[in-house]
């Protein structure tokens, strides 16, 4: 067992740029432990991840705001405060805020994350319907 006290590691907020579009900040909740990472991620309106997938899956808990999540080959789905999302192992997807609201989610990623290309504006704006 390991108890992780809030910010006891001295970790600082980190602006994410190389695998995200728009303004996105991440705050580590727990350093990588046994292949699991946990981060609070804040997305400004219009910000989103690149396409990616997780070796053993990912859980998102939306703690504030609203946004979208899209699994490749499916229509984007609305996610909002209080929603929990399970993305299965190897499911190629993206997630982020919608065009008018911020979104904050707690992301628990299991195993390696494989980052791919940016989500095009066309694919992202398709979410706006």
N, C-alpha and C positions, 0 to 999 in steps of 0.2 A: 504494500500500500504506500501511496505517496500523497501527501496533502500539499496542494498548491495554493498558497495564500495569495490573495489579490495583489498583483504586480510586485510580488516579493523578489522576482528575478531582476527587477529594474528594467524590464523590456519597455521600449518606447513605441508610441504610435508610428506607423510606417506608411507613407504614401505609396500606393501600388501603381506602377506605371507600365511595366513591360508586358503584362498579360491582362490588362484592363483598359477599357476605353472610358475617358472622363475622369472625374475626380473621385478617387476611392482611397479610403484609409482603413488600415487593419490594426487591431490591437490584439496581441497574443494573449490568450487566456491560459494556455498551457504550452510549454515548449514541447516539441516533438517527443513523444514517449511511446515506445513500442509500435511505431508506425502510425500513430494517431496524432493529428494536430487539431487544435481548437483555436479559432479566432473570431473576434467580433469584427464584422466588416461593415463599414458605412459607405453607402453609395449616394452621391449627389444625383439630382434629377438627370436622367439620360445616361448615367454611368452604368457600365456592365462589364462582366468578365469576357474573356475570349472563349471560344469553344474549348472544351476540355473534358477529361474523364478521370475517374479515380479508380485505382487498382481494386479496392475492396468496398467502394461506395462512399457516400457522403450524406450527412443529415444537415438540413438547414432549419433553423428556428427563427422566424421573422419576429423581431422584438419591437420594431417601430416602422412606421411608414408602409409603403406598398410598392410592388414591382412586378416583374415577370420572370418566369422560368420556362425554358424551352428545351426539350429533348429532341435531338435530331430526328426529322421525319414526322414530327408532331406540331400542332399549333401551340404557340406560347400560351401559358396559363397565368392568370393573375394570382399573385401571392400577397398576403397582407398580414399586418400585425396579428400575432397569435397562431399563424399557420406553421405547421411542421411538414417538411418535405423530405422524403427518402429518395435518393438517386442511387440506383443499383450499380454494382461493379461494372465498369466499362461503358456505361451509358454516356454517350457524347452529348453535352448540354452546355447551356450558358444561363446566367441569371444576373439580375440587376434591377435598379430602380426604374420606374416608368418615367415618362417625359415631364411629369408635373410634380412629382413627390420624391423625397428622399426615401431610402430604405436602409434599415440596419438589420443584419442577421447574424446569428451565431452559427458558424460553419464548423462542423466536425468532420474532418476528412480522414479516411482510413486507407493506409497504404500510399503509394506514390501517386502524385497528380501529374498527368500528361497534358501540357498546354499545347494548343494548336493555334490556328489563325484567328484574327479578329472577327467578330460578328459584324457583318456589313450593316451600314445604316439602313439599307433596304429591308434586310431581314429583321432588324430591330424595330423599325417603324411599322412593320407588318403587325407587330404586337398592339400598336395603338388602334388598329382596326379602322 
